[in-house]
């Protein structure tokens, strides 16, 4: 997931023992989807990740 220079710093918890709903959501989305933010048109481009065989 690529969202600017501060990728992964907004809601990530430093202590892995204390995970928030945001951590679980980010892990799920990064695992299933390729998400890119287009800074020129201000929109997101979302696609399923391709499976490796």
matplotlib code that plots the C-alpha trace (Angstrom):
import matplotlib.pyplot as plt

x = [0.0, 1.6, 0.1, 2.8, 5.9, 4.3, 3.3, 2.4, 3.0, -0.5, -2.2, 0.5, 1.2, 4.8, 4.1, 2.9, 1.0, -1.5, -3.1, -5.9, -8.7, -6.7, -3.7, -5.9, -7.5, -4.2, -2.8, -5.9, -5.9, -2.2, -2.5, -5.4, -5.2, -2.8, -3.8, -2.2, -3.0, -2.8, -1.7, -2.4, -6.1, -6.6, -8.1, -7.3, -6.5, -7.5, -6.9, -6.7, -3.2, -2.1, -1.5, 2.0, 2.1]
y = [0.0, 3.3, 6.4, 9.2, 9.5, 8.7, 5.2, 3.1, 5.7, 7.0, 4.3, 1.7, 0.6, 0.4, -2.4, -5.5, -6.7, -3.9, -4.0, -1.8, -2.2, 0.0, -2.4, -5.4, -3.4, -2.3, -5.9, -7.2, -4.5, -4.8, -8.5, -8.5, -5.3, -3.0, 0.5, 3.5, 7.2, 9.5, 12.8, 14.7, 13.6, 13.0, 9.6, 6.0, 3.2, -0.1, -3.6, -7.1, -8.5, -11.1, -14.5, -16.0, -19.5]
z = [0.0, -1.1, 0.4, 0.4, 2.5, 5.9, 4.9, 7.9, 10.5, 11.0, 13.0, 13.5, 17.1, 18.2, 20.7, 18.8, 21.9, 21.6, 18.1, 17.2, 14.7, 12.3, 12.5, 11.6, 8.8, 7.3, 7.5, 5.7, 3.0, 2.3, 2.0, -0.4, -2.4, -4.2, -3.2, -4.8, -4.2, -7.3, -5.9, -9.2, -9.6, -5.8, -6.1, -5.1, -7.5, -5.9, -7.5, -6.3, -5.7, -8.3, -6.8, -7.1, -8.4]

ax = plt.figure().add_subplot(projection="3d")
ax.plot(x, y, z, "-o")
ax.set_aspect("equal")
plt.show()
